[in-house]
Amino acid sequence: MKNIWLLLIFMLNLVACSQAPGELELSNKNASVDSSCYSLKGSSLSTASYLSNVIFPDGFDMSGFNSTGVSLQGLDLSKTKGLTVQMLSNAASSISGIILPPSFDMTGFDANGKTLSNIDLSDTQNLSAASFNGATRLYNITLPSGFNLTGLNTSGMTLAKMNLKNTTGLTVQMLNDAQLEGEILLPDGFNVTGLDLTGQNHATDFSNTVGLTIEMLDNSTVFSGKIPPGLDISNLDYSNAVSGTMASPIQKYIKVDFSQAVGIDLDIFLALARCDIIKVYLDPIKDHSCNILPSFDVSLESFSGYELHNMNLKSMINLTGVHIQDSDSGLQEVHAPLSGIDFTGYTGKFFLEMVDLSNSTNLTASMINNTDYMRATVFPAMDFTGVTRNFSFFDDADFSNVTNLTAAQINNNTFGFKNYILPDGFDISGVDFTGCDMDYGDYSNTVGMNVSQVEKIIGSAPNTFTPVVLPAVDLSTLDTTGLTLWNIDFSNTINFNASHLSNATGLSRLILPTGMDLSGLTLSTSTLQDFKVATNFPASQVNMATVQNLPLGTDLSLLTPTTYSNKDSAGNVFPTYPSLSIAQINALTYIDYTTLPDDYDLTGFDPSGLSGINRFDAYKAKNFPISALNKGIDFKYFTPPKDFDISSWDSTGKSMQGWDLRDVKGLSMNHLANASSISQVKLPNDFDFTGAYFNNAILSQIDLSNLQPVSCE
């Protein structure tokens, strides 16, 4: 019995002892997490004027942060502690893109005078609608589900891109008092009776609301939102639905889906069809503002007195040549009906211009001959026999679908050949390019082009950024003497050689054949021409070109450039370039996108003659002189050599943008405090922020997530 009691006492003691250490260990673990300490303190952030896209380490303590006058932009505060609602209320007038800790208590938040944008408040607690009163602008604020808007005063406030769908308490008066901007999502079933949209430029989503009338929308200055299905638009004020000119319409309704609206007639359809249709080079005709309209049968309609210009007619049904003939001027810059146009009954108007007629039928040579302008028009599959119209009125037209097109027809041209799209296999040999006016054009699908034609094309000096593409033509006898080679694609040509480039008076935006041998090239003037696809660029000519446009492996020993980069515009490094000498580098006027090779010796580097340095990676170089940082040159996106000792550098008044300082030595808080601005800087994980003072500097795009904890004592 005694043994049993002893055993029970021992077990009770064991339980008591096992609980206490467990509780202490858990407490210690929590304390370890909760009391993560860092050399950077919340109070130090008060000395900055602007905090933007700073990433804080887990458990960072914001306590002591005096946010008065400090702008808060793009801060992830979700894993910080010590943040108070007072810090948000006291911050500068614009707070944008911040992420708050989970279940953050918003009691007492005051947005008076503030612009709030791109903030997710859905997981906050005790948020009050009255907290937003006095705010100047709410943009893309995510509210808690079921948030009660009762008490919100929107007078003088802009509501922009706001999702109010899951809120309660919203009133029409709140919408009437606010300036609406961008997409506004309203609760399902919300009754908008009494809504006044006078003067509003907005994209409100009314798709699930009730009580909306077209008269309400007509009061808007611009509406680009959504309407409920079945909306009766029979009373739409079509005379005020579009203003401006026929060539440059100004729409009240932009990109609105009216496909399920009812009550449409021809006047309303054509008013809503007006939009700004554009054609970019040889791309298909595009729109950027057209509304989506319901199918509309015009078989019984008269188009007399209507101007069909800058319109989206895709959903129009049974449009015929008779309708076009009845219209004032024909078709100009329109989206043709997707169902096509039967041109029967058309005899000729002023325009069939900038319209895709590829799925139309019964267009004849006679009709074309009696139409004044057909520029940038896509012709349907048709026989061009008998077309006698002057081709000067067909500029930029697409003839790829036609048959029996002849060179003689094209040569009937008052102002010269102009940017035509020709059928595959078209024999271009008889086309006269004298006086041609070519901005672009792809003729790689044609046959029969000769050297004389190429010389005339070159002489036209195409002047856009889209080149004239030549077919597979033998250029052995091409004479470029006195010509400027400008914006021509020679990639398909045969026997185009360095002498053709040498004899020209200038080169620009040419596309050369891949592997073209440039041996013997002499350039009479400096050029921005891209030679990268060629080979054997002469070392003697490197100062006439831009370094990043030269072929890989070019000998740069004679280079005395004004700007140097060993990367192309996409950031790809040219690894086979021989490095420049220090004397060559010191003679530059600008260094851009340059990565130095391993062990490159920077002894004697003096950038005082440079206007700037951008994206200069010297990480694998050696002997970088610290004096180079004190020459008054702005280093942007600079990576010093590994283990570079920066301790003696005076940063006073200097900008540190995009510096990667993770592997330097001797970096101190003084360097940051004395700088005029600090942005996108990468710091060592063990950087000591003790006593940090930022002297009203801008702290932007700084990642502190790997900052090492220090003792909390």
C-alpha positions, 0 to 999 in steps of 0.5 A: 500500500505504501508503495502505491501511495509513493507511486501516486505521489511520484506521478502527480509530481511528474505531471506538475513538473511536466506542465510547468516546463511546457508552459514556459517553453511555449511562452518563450517561443511566443516571446521569441516570435513576438519580440523579434528585434532589429537594429532598425527601429520604427522611430527611425522611419519617422525621419524619412519623408516618403516610404514606398515599397519597403519590405519589412522583416517578419515581426518588425516593430513599428512602435515609435513611428511618428507618421506625421507628414510621411507618405505611405506607398506600397508598404506590406505591413502585414507581418509587422507589429506595433502599427496603430490606426493613429499612424495611418490617420497622421500620415501624409495626405496620400496612402496607397497600396499598403497591406495591413496586419490581419484583423487590424483594428481600425477604431478611430481611423480618420481619412479626412483630407486624404486620398486612399488608393489600392488598399484592402481593408476586407480583413480589418476590424471596427471600420466605420463608414464615418471614418471616410468622411472628408476623404478627397478620393477613394480609389480601389478600396476593398471593404469588408464583406457586408460593410455598412455604408450608413453614415458615409458622407460623400460630398466633395469625394471622388469614388473611383474603381470602387467595389460596393457590391457586398456592402449594405446601406448604400444610398442613391444620395451617396452616389449623387453627392460623389464624383464617380470615376472608373468602374463602380460595382453596385450591390445586386438589386440596388434601386437607382431610382433618383440617380443623377449622373449629370456631368459624370465621366464613369464606368459604373456597372448597372448590370444587376441594378433596377430602376435605371433609365436611358435618360439617366445615362444620357445625363452623363458626360461619358459612360463606359460601364455596363447596363442591365439586360433588356434596358429600353433605349428607345428614348436615347438622345441620339442627337447628343450621343456623339459630338466632335466631327465625322473624322474625330467623333467624341462619344458619350457612350464608349465600349458599352455592350448594348447587345441586349438592349431593346427599343433601338431604331436606325437613328439610335443604332447609327449614333451608338455605332459612331466610334473612333476607328483607326488603321495602323500600318498594314494591320487589320482595321481596329477600333478602340472605343466602339460599342457592342450593338444588337443585331439590327436588320436594315432591309426596310430602312432608308439611308438617305441623308446618313453619313456612314463614317467612323462607325461599327456596323458589324451587327447590321444585317442585310446592308446592301449596295442600295443602302450605301448608294442612298447614303450621303458619301458611301462607306468611310472608316467603318467596320463592315457587317460580319454578314457581309455586304451584297453590293447589288444596287451600288453604282458609285459614291465618294468613298468605299474607304478604309473598310474590310470588304473581304466577305462582301459579294457582287462588287464589280469593276464598274462599281470600283471605276465609279467610286472616288476613294478606296484607300486602305480598303480590303477588296473581296475575292473578285475579278479585277478585269476592267478596272480602270480607276486611277490607282492613286485613289487606292493607297494602302489598299489590300488586293490579296484576294483579287484575280487578274490584277495587272501591272498596267492597272497599277501603273495608271497612277498619278502620284506613283506606287503607294503601299499596296498589298499584292496577291501571292505570286504577283509578277511585279516586273512590269510595275513602274516605281518611278516617283513611288511614295512608299512608307512600308509594304511587304513584297516578299510574296511577289516575283520578278522584281529587278534591280532598277525597281529596287533603286527607285524604291530606295530613292523614295526613302521610306520614312516610317518604322515599318520597313519595305520588305524586298523579295528574293531579288539578285542585287549584284548590279545594284548601284547605291552611289549617292543614295540613302539606304533607309528602312529597307528589309534586304533579308530576302535579297541575293548578293547584297554586299558591303560595297552597297553599304559603303557607296551609300550616303547614309544607313538607317533602320535596314534589315540585313541578310543574316550572315552578311559579310561586311569585310571592306565596309567603309562608312562615310557617316556615323550610323545607328544601323544594326549590324548584329546579324552580319559578320566581319565588321571592320575594326577601322569602322567601329567609331562610325557605329553604335557598339551595341549594334555591332556583331559579336566578336567585333574588334573594339581595340580602336573604339573611342565611343561616346556611349558604351553598352555591352547589352542590347535593349532587351538586356542581353549581354554580348559576352564575346566583346573584348573589354575596353581599356580604362583610357577608352572607358574614361573617354566615354560620355555615358555608360549604359547597360554594361557588365564588366568581365571577371577581374577587369582592372578598374585602376585609374577609372575616372568618370568625371567626363561622363554625363551619367552611368546607368546599370553598371555592373562591376561586381566581378571587377577589381580595384574600383577607385572609391574616388570615382563615386565622388566625381559628381556623376550620378550612378544609377543601378550600380553594383560595386565589386564584391567586398568593395570597401565603401567605408570612406565614401562621402554620400552627402547629397548623393542619390542612391538609386538601384545600388546593390550593396549586399556584398560591400564592406564598411557600409554604415548608417551614415551613408544612408542618412547623408544621401539625398534619396535612397531607392531600390537599394539592396543592403547587406542582411546584417546591416546595422541600422542602429541610430538610423536617421534618414534626414527626410530622405525618400526610401523607395523599393528597399527590401529589408525582409532578410534583415537579421534580428538582434538582441532585444536587450 
